[in-house]
């Protein structure tokens, strides 16, 4: 009799334990299901718009709130975004709203069926498809990109070599860079740059090949270019009275992890 009572109590304890375990399991499944349903389909994804088969603009969604816009027409931009799963609308805001008026706060539309983006700007509809790699064709927008920097009535020295090298650091990458130097038209800068072109090419390769891929990131490029301008004016232009590099831009830049 005592044995049967003990057995029944043990069975009840086991049943209670199983019920508790099942309840905890159901709660965990419910929480996971909620998280899965709220997963942002854009996080970590890249989308590119093309013209005649060449990428001219691309969006890289870093996480659930930040993105980078790469463009052949304008400087690369960083910003924040919010995604509404009910309307599939992506609202974007550039971090530095004074940097450009182009597509500032433009809404993107995500198509969950085709997994593509679309947006309208200057009366044109652009479609962006998912891509594994971003490889912008800068030749489409080089002149427009330069025009952003013409407030000082600058001309551009673009006869420099394309730079191809491996970055330094723990996460090396293959880098491709093209630099353009801005100068005032009525100065002696062009003559000096032309005469010292080979020296400038060597200086640029040495300067950039010592950088890590993180230092070449869009978030750090302005600081790099300001420092480079100071070096060129000091070591190349030296003390010429009527010569100075006024601005520097990346005419092209592509960093790919190895």
C-alpha positions as CSV (number, residue, x, y, z in Angstrom):
1,X,0.0,0.0,0.0
2,X,2.8,2.4,1.0
3,X,4.6,1.4,-2.2
4,X,1.6,2.3,-4.4
5,X,1.2,5.6,-2.6
6,X,4.8,6.5,-3.2
7,X,4.6,5.4,-6.8
8,X,1.5,7.7,-7.3
9,X,3.3,10.6,-5.7
10,X,6.4,10.1,-7.8
11,X,4.2,9.9,-10.9
12,X,2.4,13.1,-10.0
13,X,5.8,14.9,-9.5
14,X,7.0,13.7,-12.8
15,X,3.8,14.8,-14.5
16,X,4.1,18.2,-12.9
17,X,7.7,18.5,-14.0
18,X,6.7,17.6,-17.6
19,X,3.9,20.1,-17.6
20,X,6.3,22.8,-16.3
21,X,8.9,21.9,-19.0
22,X,6.3,21.9,-21.7
23,X,5.0,25.3,-20.6
24,X,8.5,26.7,-20.6
25,X,9.1,25.2,-24.0
26,X,5.9,26.7,-25.4
27,X,6.9,30.1,-24.0
28,X,10.3,29.9,-25.6
29,X,8.7,28.9,-28.9
30,X,6.3,31.8,-28.7
31,X,9.1,34.3,-28.0
32,X,11.2,32.9,-30.9
33,X,8.2,33.0,-33.2
34,X,7.6,36.7,-32.3
35,X,11.3,37.5,-32.9
36,X,11.2,35.6,-36.2
37,X,8.1,37.4,-37.3
38,X,9.6,40.7,-36.5
39,X,12.9,40.0,-38.2
40,X,14.0,42.8,-40.5
41,X,14.4,41.3,-44.0
42,X,16.8,44.1,-45.0
43,X,19.4,43.7,-42.2
44,X,22.7,42.7,-43.7
45,X,21.4,42.9,-47.3
46,X,22.8,44.8,-50.3
47,X,20.7,46.2,-53.2
48,X,22.0,47.8,-56.4
49,X,20.4,49.9,-59.2
50,X,21.9,49.6,-62.6
51,X,22.1,51.5,-65.9
52,X,22.8,49.5,-69.0
53,X,23.9,46.6,-66.8
54,X,26.3,48.6,-64.7
55,X,25.8,49.4,-61.0
56,X,25.3,53.1,-60.4
57,X,23.8,53.2,-56.9
58,X,23.6,50.7,-54.1
59,X,22.2,50.4,-50.6
60,X,23.9,48.3,-47.9
61,X,21.7,47.8,-44.8
62,X,24.2,47.3,-42.0
63,X,21.8,46.3,-39.3
64,X,18.2,47.1,-38.3
65,X,18.7,50.9,-38.3
66,X,21.8,52.0,-40.2
67,X,22.6,52.0,-43.9
68,X,25.2,53.2,-46.5
69,X,24.3,54.6,-49.9
70,X,27.0,54.1,-52.5
71,X,26.6,56.3,-55.6
72,X,28.4,57.0,-58.9
73,X,26.8,60.4,-58.9
74,X,27.3,61.7,-55.4
75,X,29.6,61.1,-52.4
76,X,28.8,57.9,-50.4
77,X,26.3,58.6,-47.6
78,X,25.6,57.1,-44.3
79,X,22.3,57.3,-42.5
80,X,19.5,55.7,-40.5
81,X,16.3,54.0,-41.6
82,X,13.1,52.5,-40.3
83,X,11.2,49.7,-42.0
84,X,7.4,49.4,-41.7
85,X,6.4,45.7,-42.4
86,X,2.8,46.6,-42.8
87,X,3.4,49.0,-45.7
88,X,6.8,47.8,-46.8
89,X,8.0,51.4,-46.8
90,X,11.6,52.2,-45.8
91,X,12.1,55.7,-44.4
92,X,15.7,56.9,-44.7
93,X,17.5,59.9,-43.2
94,X,21.1,60.8,-43.9
95,X,23.2,61.5,-40.9
96,X,24.5,64.7,-42.3
97,X,21.5,66.4,-43.9
98,X,23.6,69.4,-44.9
99,X,25.9,67.2,-47.1
100,X,23.4,66.7,-49.9
101,X,19.8,67.4,-50.9
102,X,19.7,64.4,-53.2
103,X,17.2,61.8,-52.0
104,X,17.2,63.3,-48.6
105,X,14.5,61.5,-46.6
106,X,13.3,59.7,-49.7
107,X,11.0,56.7,-49.1
108,X,12.1,53.4,-50.5
109,X,9.6,50.7,-51.3
110,X,10.4,47.1,-50.6
111,X,8.7,44.3,-52.6
112,X,8.7,41.1,-50.4
113,X,7.8,38.9,-53.4
114,X,10.7,40.0,-55.6
115,X,12.9,41.1,-52.6
116,X,13.7,44.3,-54.5
117,X,13.7,48.0,-53.7
118,X,12.3,50.9,-55.8
119,X,12.4,54.7,-55.4
120,X,11.6,57.7,-57.4
121,X,13.9,60.7,-57.8
122,X,13.9,63.6,-60.2
123,X,11.0,62.0,-62.0
124,X,12.8,58.7,-62.6
125,X,11.9,55.3,-61.1
126,X,14.9,53.2,-60.0
127,X,14.7,49.5,-59.2
128,X,17.3,47.9,-56.9
129,X,17.8,44.2,-56.9
130,X,19.6,42.1,-54.3
131,X,23.4,41.6,-54.9
132,X,26.2,39.8,-53.2
133,X,28.8,42.4,-53.9
134,X,28.6,46.2,-54.6
135,X,30.7,47.3,-57.6
136,X,29.8,50.8,-58.6
137,X,30.6,51.9,-62.1
138,X,31.9,55.4,-61.3
139,X,32.4,56.4,-65.0
140,X,28.6,57.1,-65.2
141,X,28.7,59.8,-62.6
142,X,32.2,61.1,-62.3
143,X,31.4,64.6,-63.8
144,X,28.4,64.9,-61.6
145,X,30.4,63.9,-58.5
146,X,33.0,66.5,-59.3
147,X,30.4,69.2,-59.8
148,X,29.5,69.0,-56.1
149,X,32.9,70.5,-55.4
150,X,32.9,73.4,-57.9
151,X,31.8,76.1,-55.4
152,X,35.4,77.3,-55.5
153,X,35.5,77.2,-59.3
154,X,37.8,74.2,-59.3
155,X,39.3,72.3,-62.1
156,X,40.3,68.6,-61.6
157,X,43.5,66.7,-62.2
158,X,42.5,63.2,-63.1
159,X,45.6,61.8,-64.8
160,X,46.7,59.8,-61.7
161,X,47.2,56.0,-61.8
162,X,44.5,53.6,-60.6
163,X,45.7,52.2,-57.2
164,X,45.3,48.5,-56.5
165,X,46.6,47.1,-53.3
166,X,45.9,45.0,-50.2
167,X,45.0,46.8,-47.0
168,X,46.8,46.3,-43.7
169,X,45.4,44.9,-40.5
170,X,43.8,41.7,-39.3
171,X,41.1,41.8,-42.0
172,X,42.9,42.5,-45.2
173,X,41.0,43.5,-48.3
174,X,41.6,44.1,-52.0
175,X,41.4,47.8,-52.6
176,X,40.8,49.8,-55.8
177,X,41.1,53.6,-55.6
178,X,41.2,56.5,-58.1
179,X,41.9,59.9,-56.8
180,X,41.1,63.3,-58.3
181,X,42.8,66.6,-57.2
182,X,40.9,69.9,-57.3
183,X,42.7,73.1,-57.9
184,X,41.9,76.7,-58.9
185,X,41.9,77.3,-62.6
186,X,44.1,80.4,-62.6
187,X,46.9,79.0,-60.6
188,X,50.2,77.2,-61.3
189,X,49.0,74.0,-59.7
190,X,48.3,72.1,-62.9
191,X,51.9,72.6,-64.1
192,X,53.3,71.3,-60.8
193,X,50.9,68.3,-60.7
194,X,51.8,67.4,-64.3
195,X,55.5,67.6,-63.7
196,X,55.4,65.6,-60.4
197,X,52.7,63.1,-61.5
198,X,55.0,60.0,-61.0
199,X,55.9,61.3,-57.5
200,X,52.3,61.8,-56.6
201,X,51.4,58.3,-57.8
202,X,54.0,56.8,-55.6
203,X,52.9,58.9,-52.6
204,X,49.3,57.9,-53.0
205,X,50.1,54.2,-53.2
206,X,52.3,54.4,-50.1
207,X,49.7,56.5,-48.2
208,X,46.7,54.3,-48.9
209,X,48.5,50.9,-48.8
210,X,49.4,51.5,-45.1
211,X,45.7,51.8,-44.2
212,X,43.4,49.2,-42.9
213,X,40.0,48.4,-44.6
214,X,38.3,50.0,-41.6
215,X,40.3,53.3,-42.1
216,X,39.2,53.3,-45.8
217,X,35.5,52.9,-44.8
218,X,33.1,55.6,-45.9
219,X,32.8,56.8,-42.3
220,X,36.5,57.7,-42.2
221,X,37.3,58.8,-45.7
222,X,36.8,62.6,-45.2
223,X,39.5,62.6,-42.5
224,X,41.8,60.6,-44.8
225,X,41.4,63.0,-47.7
226,X,41.9,66.1,-45.5
227,X,45.2,64.6,-44.2
228,X,46.2,63.6,-47.7
229,X,45.6,67.1,-49.0
230,X,47.9,68.5,-46.3
231,X,50.6,66.0,-47.2
232,X,50.5,66.8,-51.0
233,X,50.5,70.5,-50.4
234,X,53.5,70.2,-48.1
235,X,55.6,67.6,-50.0
236,X,54.6,68.1,-53.6
237,X,53.4,71.7,-54.0
238,X,55.8,72.9,-51.3
239,X,56.1,76.7,-51.2
240,X,54.9,77.6,-54.6
241,X,53.3,81.0,-54.3
242,X,50.4,80.5,-56.8
243,X,49.7,76.8,-56.4
244,X,47.7,74.7,-54.0
245,X,45.5,71.6,-54.0
246,X,42.1,72.8,-52.8
247,X,40.2,69.6,-52.6
248,X,40.5,65.8,-53.1
249,X,37.8,63.3,-53.9
250,X,37.6,59.5,-54.5
251,X,36.8,59.4,-58.2
252,X,36.4,55.6,-57.6
253,X,36.8,53.3,-54.6
254,X,36.0,49.7,-54.1
255,X,37.1,47.6,-51.0
256,X,36.5,43.8,-51.2
257,X,37.3,41.5,-48.3
258,X,39.6,38.6,-49.1
